[in-house]
């Protein structure tokens, strides 16, 4: 766990130093889209770090690895619970990103896609910083970490609600102006995929 957390921190430092022109965290968070640089790479790095940290936190709660997946081995190695969780979360976010791109293209608002992932990057950056502290606290300071799943689920529900509000009312207007398109996005690309991921990992 500690290796993954340290690697994530080092990746963020490299991202801020090299991709964001030696920006501080505050400068990165308040930067406007017009002044941004390397937004796509920054989004990719933030997404990988977020997926890794979520997997570290939740992998120990996975009841079992599906037998068909456990049987798949490459050079004699198979997925453990962390690998299975990371693979599931990563595929989930890749598909969600692809569907998001298709959504923006289908509503004739493809130019907002770049602004959307630029804005979403800042949100996931902040959440991943919270996850770093949660992972460290969970593995080193919690007396009964296996009993905390319900608390983590509640926390992520709160984060999801906050994210929806953040997307709705952000100054960049990253969602289409029509309300029915906004509701379509929230239902099909925010709430429904989370339920599918939950079923994949825990049921």
Residue frames relative to the residue before (quaternion, step in Angstrom):
aa qw qx qy qz dx dy dz
X 1.0000 0.0000 0.0000 0.0000 0.00 0.00 0.00
X 0.6919 0.4971 -0.2968 0.4314 3.57 0.79 -1.02
X 0.6038 0.5526 -0.3578 0.4496 3.60 1.11 -0.63
X 0.6636 0.4998 -0.3039 0.4663 3.59 0.94 -0.88
X 0.6550 0.5090 -0.3162 0.4603 3.59 0.93 -0.86
X 0.6598 0.4927 -0.3117 0.4741 3.61 0.92 -0.87
X 0.6387 0.5238 -0.3274 0.4588 3.59 0.98 -0.82
X 0.6434 0.5198 -0.3197 0.4622 3.59 1.01 -0.79
X 0.6476 0.5110 -0.3155 0.4690 3.58 0.98 -0.84
X 0.6631 0.5002 -0.3030 0.4672 3.59 0.93 -0.87
X 0.6240 0.5321 -0.3340 0.4647 3.59 1.06 -0.74
X 0.6545 0.5031 -0.3106 0.4712 3.57 0.97 -0.82
X 0.6419 0.5136 -0.3279 0.4655 3.59 0.97 -0.79
X 0.6560 0.4958 -0.3098 0.4774 3.59 0.98 -0.84
X 0.6330 0.5372 -0.3286 0.4502 3.58 1.00 -0.79
X 0.6937 0.4670 -0.2806 0.4712 3.58 0.87 -0.93
X 0.6916 0.4905 -0.2815 0.4493 3.57 0.99 -0.81
X 0.7946 0.3297 -0.1605 0.4840 3.58 0.78 -1.04
X 0.7634 0.3822 -0.2163 0.4736 3.60 0.79 -0.97
X 0.7677 0.3330 -0.1751 0.5187 3.57 1.08 -0.69
X 0.5269 -0.6940 0.3834 0.3062 3.56 1.18 0.65
X 0.6823 -0.5220 0.2799 0.4286 3.53 0.79 1.12
X 0.2667 0.7766 -0.5213 0.2323 3.59 0.99 0.86
X 0.4300 -0.6335 0.5650 0.3075 3.53 -1.23 0.48
X 0.6814 -0.4652 0.3500 0.4436 3.57 -1.27 0.16
X 0.6506 0.5182 -0.3163 0.4563 3.58 0.94 -0.86
X 0.6601 0.5039 -0.3062 0.4654 3.59 0.92 -0.90
X 0.6394 0.5281 -0.3215 0.4571 3.56 1.02 -0.78
X 0.7032 0.4874 -0.2705 0.4414 3.57 0.90 -0.93
X 0.7394 0.3947 -0.2346 0.4924 3.61 1.05 -0.64
X 0.4565 0.7037 -0.4445 0.3145 3.59 1.25 -0.10
X 0.3969 -0.7101 0.5352 0.2277 3.57 -1.03 0.85
X 0.6537 -0.5272 0.3737 0.3937 3.53 -1.25 0.49
X 0.6497 0.5365 -0.3206 0.4327 3.59 0.96 -0.83
X 0.7306 0.4067 -0.2296 0.4982 3.60 1.13 -0.59
X 0.5131 0.6780 -0.4059 0.3350 3.56 1.26 -0.05
X 0.1355 -0.7658 0.6223 0.0894 3.52 -1.31 0.39
X 0.8428 0.1308 -0.1161 0.5090 3.57 -1.15 0.68
X 0.1311 0.8463 -0.5076 0.0943 3.57 1.02 0.79
X 0.6650 0.5141 -0.3215 0.4360 3.59 0.92 -0.85
X 0.6624 0.4881 -0.3078 0.4778 3.61 0.94 -0.86
X 0.6308 0.5306 -0.3283 0.4612 3.57 1.02 -0.79
X 0.6328 0.5243 -0.3142 0.4753 3.55 1.01 -0.83
X 0.6645 0.5138 -0.3035 0.4498 3.58 0.93 -0.90
X 0.6674 0.4941 -0.3004 0.4692 3.59 0.90 -0.91
X 0.6576 0.5080 -0.3087 0.4628 3.57 0.92 -0.89
X 0.6481 0.5228 -0.3192 0.4525 3.59 0.98 -0.81
X 0.6537 0.5062 -0.3146 0.4664 3.60 0.94 -0.88
X 0.6583 0.5037 -0.3077 0.4671 3.59 0.93 -0.89
X 0.6442 0.5208 -0.3207 0.4593 3.58 0.93 -0.87
X 0.6651 0.5008 -0.3045 0.4627 3.59 0.88 -0.93
X 0.6557 0.5174 -0.3145 0.4510 3.59 0.96 -0.86
X 0.6948 0.4761 -0.2837 0.4584 3.59 0.88 -0.91
X 0.6166 0.5202 -0.3432 0.4811 3.60 1.03 -0.71
X 0.6564 0.5150 -0.3063 0.4584 3.58 0.98 -0.84
X 0.6259 0.5278 -0.3347 0.4665 3.59 1.00 -0.80
X 0.7046 0.4857 -0.2719 0.4403 3.58 0.86 -0.96
X 0.7996 0.3452 -0.1565 0.4657 3.58 0.87 -0.95
X 0.5177 0.6849 -0.4213 0.2923 3.62 1.12 -0.44
X 0.6577 0.5233 -0.3300 0.4297 3.61 0.99 -0.71
X 0.6483 0.5079 -0.3221 0.4669 3.59 1.23 -0.31
X 0.4800 0.6683 -0.4450 0.3536 3.61 1.25 -0.18
X 0.4153 -0.7471 0.4494 0.2596 3.63 -0.57 1.05
X 0.7785 -0.1681 0.1322 0.5901 3.61 1.00 -0.77
X 0.4368 -0.6407 0.5535 0.3039 3.53 -1.32 0.29
X 0.5226 -0.6422 0.4438 0.3428 3.64 -0.76 0.92
X 0.5746 -0.6436 0.3777 0.3361 3.60 -0.84 0.95
X 0.6559 0.5196 -0.3317 0.4357 3.61 0.93 -0.82
X 0.6646 0.4682 -0.3049 0.4961 3.58 1.10 -0.64
X 0.6353 0.5378 -0.3286 0.4463 3.59 1.01 -0.77
X 0.6487 0.5359 -0.3196 0.4357 3.58 1.12 -0.64
X 0.6017 0.5636 -0.3602 0.4365 3.59 1.18 -0.48
X 0.0635 0.8007 -0.5896 0.0849 3.57 -0.66 1.10
X 0.1693 -0.7555 0.6267 0.0882 3.54 -1.14 0.76
X 0.8267 -0.0748 -0.0230 0.5572 3.57 -0.57 1.25
X 0.7297 -0.4514 0.2294 0.4596 3.55 1.04 0.83
X 0.6553 0.4903 -0.3103 0.4837 3.59 1.28 0.00
X 0.1303 -0.7843 0.6036 0.0594 3.53 -1.02 0.88
X 0.6395 -0.5319 0.3933 0.3916 3.54 -1.30 0.12
X 0.2595 -0.7065 0.6296 0.1926 3.54 -1.06 0.78
X 0.7496 -0.3892 0.2503 0.4733 3.61 -1.23 -0.10
X 0.6362 0.5103 -0.3404 0.4680 3.59 1.02 -0.72
X 0.6632 0.5126 -0.3063 0.4512 3.59 0.88 -0.91
X 0.6505 0.5109 -0.3084 0.4698 3.56 0.98 -0.86
X 0.6677 0.4933 -0.3010 0.4693 3.59 0.94 -0.89
X 0.6657 0.5018 -0.3090 0.4579 3.58 0.90 -0.91
X 0.6409 0.5203 -0.3208 0.4644 3.58 0.97 -0.85
X 0.6769 0.4954 -0.2969 0.4565 3.59 0.90 -0.90
X 0.6769 0.4836 -0.2919 0.4720 3.58 0.92 -0.92
X 0.6610 0.5171 -0.3139 0.4440 3.61 0.93 -0.87
X 0.6581 0.4875 -0.3079 0.4841 3.60 0.93 -0.89
X 0.6078 0.5638 -0.3361 0.4469 3.56 1.05 -0.81
X 0.7337 0.4228 -0.2520 0.4685 3.60 0.78 -0.95
X 0.5918 0.5441 -0.3705 0.4653 3.59 1.13 -0.52
X 0.6729 0.4825 -0.2930 0.4780 3.57 0.91 -0.91
X 0.6465 0.5186 -0.3246 0.4558 3.57 1.00 -0.80
X 0.6393 0.5139 -0.3217 0.4730 3.58 1.05 -0.76
X 0.6501 0.5120 -0.3107 0.4677 3.58 0.99 -0.85
X 0.6695 0.4816 -0.2971 0.4811 3.58 0.94 -0.87
X 0.6131 0.5451 -0.3457 0.4554 3.58 1.10 -0.65
X 0.6388 0.5146 -0.3169 0.4761 3.56 1.01 -0.82
X 0.6560 0.5010 -0.3058 0.4746 3.58 0.96 -0.90
X 0.6139 0.5533 -0.3387 0.4496 3.57 1.05 -0.80
X 0.6924 0.4662 -0.2891 0.4688 3.60 0.79 -0.96
X 0.6428 0.5113 -0.3270 0.4675 3.58 1.04 -0.72
X 0.6837 0.5091 -0.2940 0.4323 3.59 0.95 -0.86
X 0.7124 0.4096 -0.2640 0.5049 3.60 1.11 -0.57
X 0.5229 -0.6834 0.3849 0.3339 3.57 1.29 0.27
X 0.6048 0.5568 -0.3425 0.4548 3.56 1.14 0.62
X 0.1379 0.8563 -0.4889 0.0938 3.55 1.10 0.76
X 0.5869 0.5910 -0.3827 0.3997 3.61 1.10 -0.52
X 0.6476 0.5262 -0.3208 0.4481 3.57 1.14 -0.57
X 0.4779 0.6852 -0.4392 0.3305 3.60 1.21 -0.25
X 0.6552 0.5060 -0.3147 0.4644 3.60 0.93 -0.86
X 0.6591 0.4904 -0.3066 0.4807 3.57 0.98 -0.84
X 0.6199 0.5603 -0.3422 0.4298 3.56 1.06 -0.76
X 0.7441 0.3946 -0.2658 0.4689 3.61 0.64 -1.00
X 0.5603 0.5685 -0.3907 0.4585 3.60 1.20 -0.39
X 0.6896 0.4670 -0.2672 0.4847 3.57 0.95 -0.91
X 0.6524 0.5169 -0.3134 0.4571 3.58 0.98 -0.84
X 0.5781 0.5993 -0.3713 0.4108 3.59 1.10 -0.66
X 0.6596 0.5069 -0.3113 0.4593 3.57 0.94 -0.86
X 0.6335 0.5267 -0.3341 0.4578 3.57 1.01 -0.78
X 0.7115 0.4465 -0.2656 0.4732 3.59 0.81 -0.98
X 0.5603 0.5736 -0.3857 0.4563 3.58 1.16 -0.47
X 0.6804 0.4814 -0.2855 0.4731 3.59 0.86 -0.95
X 0.6609 0.4981 -0.3131 0.4659 3.59 0.94 -0.86
X 0.6610 0.5054 -0.3177 0.4546 3.60 0.96 -0.79
X 0.5952 0.5349 -0.3707 0.4715 3.60 1.11 -0.54
X 0.6260 0.5157 -0.3233 0.4875 3.58 1.06 -0.76
X 0.6529 0.5297 -0.3118 0.4426 3.58 0.99 -0.85
X 0.5889 0.5661 -0.3731 0.4399 3.60 1.06 -0.65
X 0.6891 0.4599 -0.2782 0.4860 3.58 0.89 -0.91
X 0.6309 0.5309 -0.3377 0.4540 3.60 1.04 -0.72
X 0.6532 0.5124 -0.3175 0.4582 3.59 0.94 -0.87
X 0.6688 0.4907 -0.3025 0.4696 3.59 0.88 -0.91
X 0.6788 0.4844 -0.2916 0.4686 3.58 0.91 -0.90
X 0.6473 0.5459 -0.3167 0.4275 3.57 0.99 -0.87
X 0.7674 0.3943 -0.2089 0.4604 3.58 0.79 -0.99
X 0.7939 0.3440 -0.1659 0.4731 3.60 1.08 -0.57
X 0.8070 0.3044 -0.1373 0.4871 3.59 1.08 -0.56
X 0.6214 0.5414 -0.3561 0.4404 3.62 1.19 -0.26
X 0.4144 -0.7357 0.4739 0.2499 3.62 -0.71 1.01
X 0.7989 0.1194 -0.0501 0.5874 3.61 1.04 -0.75
X 0.0868 -0.8648 0.4916 0.0537 3.61 0.55 1.15
X 0.6332 0.5574 -0.3494 0.4078 3.61 1.05 -0.64
X 0.6511 0.5192 -0.3155 0.4549 3.60 1.22 -0.29
X 0.5932 0.6311 -0.3349 0.3710 3.58 1.29 -0.05
X 0.3742 0.7599 -0.4801 0.2280 3.62 1.21 -0.02
X 0.6632 0.5072 -0.3206 0.4473 3.60 0.85 -0.89
X 0.6388 0.5211 -0.3273 0.4619 3.58 1.04 -0.74
X 0.6607 0.4997 -0.3067 0.4687 3.58 1.00 -0.81
X 0.6236 0.5302 -0.3387 0.4640 3.57 1.02 -0.76
X 0.6507 0.5057 -0.3096 0.4743 3.57 0.95 -0.87
X 0.6401 0.5258 -0.3238 0.4571 3.58 0.97 -0.83
X 0.6999 0.4598 -0.2844 0.4668 3.59 0.89 -0.86
X 0.5791 0.5406 -0.3803 0.4773 3.60 1.15 -0.44
X 0.6396 0.5098 -0.3165 0.4806 3.59 1.00 -0.83
X 0.6483 0.5085 -0.3170 0.4697 3.59 0.98 -0.85
X 0.6395 0.5251 -0.3264 0.4569 3.60 0.98 -0.82
X 0.6512 0.5019 -0.3158 0.4736 3.59 0.95 -0.87
X 0.6587 0.5029 -0.3089 0.4667 3.58 0.94 -0.87
X 0.6326 0.5354 -0.3309 0.4512 3.58 1.04 -0.78
X 0.6341 0.5236 -0.3282 0.4647 3.59 0.99 -0.81
X 0.6545 0.4951 -0.3046 0.4834 3.59 0.97 -0.87
X 0.6274 0.5492 -0.3135 0.4544 3.57 1.03 -0.88
X 0.6804 0.4751 -0.2818 0.4815 3.58 0.94 -0.91
X 0.6540 0.5413 -0.3159 0.4237 3.57 0.95 -0.86
X 0.8414 0.2499 -0.0684 0.4742 3.54 0.75 -1.06
X 0.3642 0.7422 -0.4977 0.2622 3.60 1.18 0.28
X 0.5806 -0.6282 0.4003 0.3287 3.58 -1.05 0.80
X 0.6308 0.5418 -0.3415 0.4380 3.62 1.18 -0.42
X 0.2974 -0.7825 0.4966 0.2293 3.61 1.32 -0.17
X 0.0953 0.8640 -0.4877 0.0813 3.54 0.84 1.03
X 0.6746 0.4251 -0.3036 0.5216 3.61 1.20 -0.30
X 0.6223 -0.5388 0.3958 0.4072 3.60 -1.15 0.49
X 0.5921 -0.6110 0.3996 0.3411 3.56 -1.15 0.62
X 0.6320 0.5403 -0.3466 0.4342 3.60 1.05 -0.68
X 0.4842 -0.7037 0.4398 0.2774 3.57 -0.80 1.01
X 0.6478 0.5205 -0.3461 0.4355 3.61 0.97 -0.72
X 0.6164 0.5114 -0.3492 0.4865 3.62 1.15 -0.51
X 0.6245 0.5304 -0.3379 0.4631 3.58 1.06 -0.70
X 0.6634 0.4909 -0.3025 0.4769 3.58 0.92 -0.91
X 0.6204 0.5397 -0.3367 0.4588 3.59 1.01 -0.78
X 0.6655 0.5013 -0.3076 0.4596 3.58 0.90 -0.89
X 0.6781 0.5047 -0.3027 0.4402 3.58 0.82 -0.99
X 0.7027 0.4756 -0.2758 0.4516 3.59 0.88 -0.92
X 0.7843 0.3797 -0.1867 0.4536 3.58 0.77 -1.05
X 0.8017 0.2879 -0.1490 0.5022 3.62 1.05 -0.61
X 0.7055 0.3795 -0.2900 0.5236 3.60 1.22 0.14
X 0.7775 0.3515 -0.2006 0.4813 3.59 0.61 -1.08
X 0.6963 0.4951 -0.2894 0.4316 3.61 0.72 -1.05
X 0.6740 0.4877 -0.3321 0.4444 3.69 0.79 -0.80
X 0.6174 0.5395 -0.3529 0.4507 3.61 1.05 -0.68
X 0.6468 0.5099 -0.3167 0.4705 3.59 1.00 -0.78
X 0.6378 0.5169 -0.3237 0.4704 3.59 1.04 -0.76
X 0.6536 0.5063 -0.3114 0.4686 3.60 0.94 -0.87
X 0.6320 0.5338 -0.3277 0.4563 3.59 0.96 -0.83
X 0.6625 0.4984 -0.3024 0.4703 3.58 0.95 -0.90
X 0.6411 0.5336 -0.3287 0.4430 3.60 0.99 -0.80
X 0.7660 0.4140 -0.2108 0.4444 3.57 0.81 -0.99
X 0.8329 0.2853 -0.1000 0.4635 3.57 0.87 -0.91
X 0.7450 0.3814 -0.2360 0.4938 3.63 1.14 -0.29
